């Protein structure tokens, strides 16, 4: 789930791509082709695919695909460079909630590009905003993955890696990011770290 601020941000990033021609589906299309057709509708802002109703249907489709669909969606970002598609996919993945954590983590472990990493980390951070914790079986992997991105050269990546620590148990989150305050110079990243630490100290998140 997302808070009001994030929901507003997602409303902004979802409808961003201009309209390209979409070939209609055809009988016998493979699962991957079907996924690709629906993927091309993510984040559009013009034409029949750009309405809120159309985007809601796109999200509904992906949420109905379960783990296989979410893994395909997260993996599709490997070859994506369009900011609207990256942001729109992050929003869709975040709406899947805890179910999306494992597919996202798998992609983060592949050492993704900066743009892909940022999209995936945004999705994780948005999932964690309402106090969701990753399954215990994923905690160590998640902690290891986030640790690598906390030292990333891109400040936005570091910020959302820190925000994603909300998904860890409080003590482990504090242990992971607490020391970063000694070396982090970016104001937004420091604010994110402090937010997670404060949430743990007060029992939130």
Buried (B, 14 or more C-beta within 10 A) or exposed (E): BBEEEBEEBBEEBBBBBEEEEBEEEEEEBEEEEBBEBBBBBBBBBEBEBBBEEBBEEBBEBBBEBEEEBBBBBBBBBEEBEEBBBBBBBBBBBBBBBBEBBBBBBBBBEEEBBEBBBBBBBBBBBBBBBBEBBBEEEBBEBBBEBBBEBBEBEBBBBBBBBBBBBBBBBBEBBBBBBBEBEEEBEEEEBBEBBBBBBEBBEEEEB
